[in-house]
């Protein structure tokens, strides 16, 4: 699964992303974004990812977009 197939914005977001995704899909999207950014998750991190994955799609998509954009910043 890649986050691009779910329409995760790759640049600044001017209006809330629309749509709805099941929690397990949102969980996978967040984990994919974090993995691609090189973020290692501990037990507490894992719990928080599961919690955030239950939020509304516009919030999850925005957070995934932030992760991806931050990971792509020049060093």
Secondary structure, DSSP 4 states (H G I P E B T S, - for coil): --GGGGT--SS--SS-------HHHHHHHHHHHHHHTTPPP-HHHHHHHHHHTTS-HHHHHHHHHHHHHHHTS--
